[in-house]
Amino acid sequence: MRICGVVFCALAAALLLRDRHRAVAAVCVSLAIVTALVYCASSQLSGFTETMNKLSEGGGFADYAVTLTKALGIAYVTGAATEVCKSCGEGGLAYAVSLGGRAELLLLALPMVSKLLGIASEILG
């Protein structure tokens, strides 16, 4: 929730600067806040990576942990790229990035789906 407060303050500052015809300063404020938020978010994700490492060490979960981590990375990067494209007024490019990310996720999940179908066929057959 602190992140939302910081973002709203930065948004207000950027809008005030932009209204006063200081577009370069508004962009600099936005860029500084985005950089700080990415740093904060990445430091918070260290707990996630530690947990995933612990889970992957035991019990045959390693393949799934790697796949899940890749899927989350693809989702976050695709979402960020889509929003940047939308902010720049490139709706078509945003859709293409989003579609590409979905296709990557489907391809990433394909081996797990085939394993699942194999297990289901063994149980039923």
Buried (B, 14 or more C-beta within 10 A) or exposed (E): EEEEEBBEEBBEBBEEBBEEEBEEBBEEBBEEBEEEBEEEEEEEEEEEEEEBEEBBEEEEBBEBBEBBBEBEEBBEEBEEBBEEBBEEEBEEBBEBBBEBBEEBBEEBEEEBEEEEEEEEEEEEE
